[in-house]
Amino acid sequence: MDFSITPDQKAFRRSVAEFAKLELQGDVRARETSGEFFWDGWKTCAEFGIQGMPMPEMYGGLGLDVTTCLIAMQALGRHCRDSGFLFSLNSHMWTCEIPILDFGTEEQKSHYLPRMVNGSLVGGHAMTEPGSGSDAYSMRTTAVKTNAGYVLNGSKVFISNAPIADVLLIFASTDRDLGWAGITGFLVEKDNPGLHVGKPLSKIGLKTSPTGELTLEDCFVPESAILGRIGQGSAIFSAEMEWERSCLFACHLGAMQRQLDECVQYAKDREQFGEPIGNFQGVSHKIADMRVRIELGEMMLHKVAWMKSRGKRAPLESAMAKLVVSEAYMASSIDALHLRGGYGFMSEYEADRDLLDAAGGKIYSGTSEIQRNIIARFLGL
Ligand SMILES: Cc1cc2nc3c(=O)[nH]c(=O)nc-3n(C[C@H](O)[C@H](O)[C@H](O)COP(=O)(O)OP(=O)(O)OC[C@H]3O[C@@H](n4cnc5c(N)ncnc54)[C@H](O)[C@@H]3O)c2cc1C
């Protein structure tokens, strides 16, 4: 396996980094306080081509391979502090756009993808319910066949982008007796009668990413709203999770690199006992560990990208990478706060954002325990 990246990938990473430094800044704290979505960022990202990175040119995308997308997401995570905004971007791309590309009909692709790429439509996906999270396929939302289509009833919770989404990939059971094999995905638009979107939920982290609840009350959708085949929902969900568990967590690796850069600088600048604190092994070893975590996470994510770019599935590798990167982000966020002593605890240094976002990373896309369960299953346990 070759870990080197091409001159084109390096150049693209540089341009994404420059773009993020220039266009994706602003007052993140103010947006966090107001809960305002970074619409200007969304539009400039679309103009730059971010939402279209993995999309074929025929839909207006850049047609980039998985590794290049991953490298770009890492650069965004490093240079854009609005991690909630990046989270929304990731949800849109990997849990709605990619499933439409991979499982949609030509009609669905040409209807949705060009507008998802140019930023006029926001997407999300809805699997989790009040009574089913980790045990996702025990969902209660049903889709009952009628003459002309399906009628959906149920409720969904913790849905990223729900308050701002134009189109949602909603999973429902078309046959509860079949369990996971009876789950089907439907593309439902926000003004579809019977779909009610709740108010944004108040979260402790990722505050600039709007999250909401959905209620489906006799929500009729035509057959043309089915994504893939009836009963193919779990396959769609597994495939999209491979993307999310690699590219979203590449953003976290980028954030870890930013933490590292800042901690190295702080350890050089801050003096105690007449010398820079970086001279103390207790401090420098913490920073060395932060560096090692990035290296490890990078190798694991690049392996997933390498497999996917060869058309291989990577359910085990993406679960392992998600587990390692999410736990590493948490550990580095604690270290980055601690290393600054009392200053780390002051809001000015914004260590709370990384810490709370990292806490979320151990929950969404399947909790750490669920990733371990997946890994154990591959070992026959
Ligand atoms: C910021 C954020 C964004 C999200 N965005 C979306 C979204 O866009 N769409 C969507 O559908 N969902 C979304 N989710 C939901 C997320 O996928 C679920 O929260 C997650 O899967 C956990 O489900 P739960 O919250 O019901 O917890 P539970 O499943 O109730 O788990 C509670 C605890 O029990 C543990 N546990 C459960 N089962 C087992 C087991 N078998 N073995 C060991 N431990 C176990 C869990 O690890 C956890 O610690 C989001 C969540 C967050 C926090």
The ligand as a Tripos MOL2 file, in Angstrom:
@<TRIPOS>MOLECULE
LIG
   53    58     1     0     0
SMALL
NO_CHARGES

@<TRIPOS>ATOM
      1 C1        -24.4730   15.0680   17.1780 C.3       1 LIG1
      2 C2        -25.2710   13.8880   16.7390 C.ar      1 LIG1
      3 C3        -25.7290   13.8300   15.4340 C.ar      1 LIG1
      4 C4        -26.5010   12.7480   15.0100 C.ar      1 LIG1
      5 N1        -26.9680   12.7380   13.7150 N.ar      1 LIG1
      6 C5        -27.7880   11.7290   13.3210 C.ar      1 LIG1
      7 C6        -28.3760   11.7390   12.0090 C.ar      1 LIG1
      8 O1        -28.1330   12.6440   11.1840 O.2       1 LIG1
      9 N2        -29.2130   10.7160   11.6630 N.ar      1 LIG1
     10 C7        -29.4950    9.6970   12.5100 C.ar      1 LIG1
     11 O2        -30.2500    8.8070   12.1330 O.2       1 LIG1
     12 N3        -28.9630    9.6670   13.7660 N.ar      1 LIG1
     13 C8        -28.1310   10.6580   14.1880 C.ar      1 LIG1
     14 N4        -27.5870   10.6450   15.4530 N.ar      1 LIG1
     15 C9        -27.9640    9.5750   16.3720 C.3       1 LIG1
     16 C10       -26.8280    8.6070   16.6740 C.3       1 LIG1
     17 O3        -26.5790    7.7870   15.5700 O.3       1 LIG1
     18 C11       -27.2550    7.8200   17.9390 C.3       1 LIG1
     19 O4        -27.3150    8.7360   19.0090 O.3       1 LIG1
     20 C12       -26.2980    6.6870   18.2490 C.3       1 LIG1
     21 O5        -26.3610    5.6890   17.2750 O.3       1 LIG1
     22 C13       -26.6010    6.0750   19.6260 C.3       1 LIG1
     23 O6        -27.9500    5.7620   19.7720 O.3       1 LIG1
     24 P1        -28.7550    6.2550   21.0850 P.3       1 LIG1
     25 O7        -28.5100    7.7140   21.2340 O.co2     1 LIG1
     26 O8        -30.1520    5.8040   20.9750 O.co2     1 LIG1
     27 O9        -28.0330    5.5380   22.2980 O.3       1 LIG1
     28 P2        -28.3170    4.0370   22.8010 P.3       1 LIG1
     29 O10       -28.3240    3.1080   21.6510 O.co2     1 LIG1
     30 O11       -29.5020    4.0460   23.6890 O.co2     1 LIG1
     31 O12       -27.0290    3.7490   23.6600 O.3       1 LIG1
     32 C14       -26.8650    4.2030   25.0110 C.3       1 LIG1
     33 C15       -25.5420    3.6330   25.5190 C.3       1 LIG1
     34 O13       -25.6140    2.1910   25.5460 O.3       1 LIG1
     35 C16       -24.5500    1.6440   24.7940 C.3       1 LIG1
     36 N5        -24.9980    0.4580   24.0830 N.ar      1 LIG1
     37 C17       -26.1590    0.2770   23.3910 C.ar      1 LIG1
     38 N6        -26.2140   -0.9450   22.8710 N.ar      1 LIG1
     39 C18       -25.0520   -1.5600   23.2100 C.ar      1 LIG1
     40 C19       -24.4930   -2.8420   22.9560 C.ar      1 LIG1
     41 N7        -25.1310   -3.7660   22.2040 N.pl3     1 LIG1
     42 N8        -23.2670   -3.1270   23.4790 N.ar      1 LIG1
     43 C20       -22.5990   -2.2140   24.2260 C.ar      1 LIG1
     44 N9        -23.0680   -0.9880   24.5040 N.ar      1 LIG1
     45 C21       -24.2760   -0.6690   23.9900 C.ar      1 LIG1
     46 C22       -24.1580    2.7370   23.7930 C.3       1 LIG1
     47 O14       -22.8350    2.5580   23.3320 O.3       1 LIG1
     48 C23       -24.3630    3.9970   24.6400 C.3       1 LIG1
     49 O15       -23.2180    4.2590   25.4080 O.3       1 LIG1
     50 C24       -26.8000   11.7020   15.9090 C.ar      1 LIG1
     51 C25       -26.3200   11.7680   17.2210 C.ar      1 LIG1
     52 C26       -25.5680   12.8320   17.6450 C.ar      1 LIG1
     53 C27       -25.0760   12.8930   19.0520 C.3       1 LIG1
@<TRIPOS>BOND
     1     1     2 1
     2     2     3 ar
     3     2    52 ar
     4     3     4 ar
     5     4     5 ar
     6     4    50 ar
     7     5     6 ar
     8     6     7 ar
     9     6    13 1
    10     7     8 2
    11     7     9 ar
    12     9    10 ar
    13    10    11 2
    14    10    12 ar
    15    12    13 ar
    16    13    14 ar
    17    14    15 1
    18    14    50 ar
    19    15    16 1
    20    16    17 1
    21    16    18 1
    22    18    19 1
    23    18    20 1
    24    20    21 1
    25    20    22 1
    26    22    23 1
    27    23    24 1
    28    24    25 2
    29    24    26 1
    30    24    27 1
    31    27    28 1
    32    28    29 2
    33    28    30 1
    34    28    31 1
    35    31    32 1
    36    32    33 1
    37    33    34 1
    38    33    48 1
    39    34    35 1
    40    35    36 1
    41    35    46 1
    42    36    37 ar
    43    36    45 ar
    44    37    38 ar
    45    38    39 ar
    46    39    40 ar
    47    39    45 ar
    48    40    41 1
    49    40    42 ar
    50    42    43 ar
    51    43    44 ar
    52    44    45 ar
    53    46    47 1
    54    46    48 1
    55    48    49 1
    56    50    51 ar
    57    51    52 ar
    58    52    53 1
@<TRIPOS>SUBSTRUCTURE
     1 LIG1         1 GROUP 0 **** ****
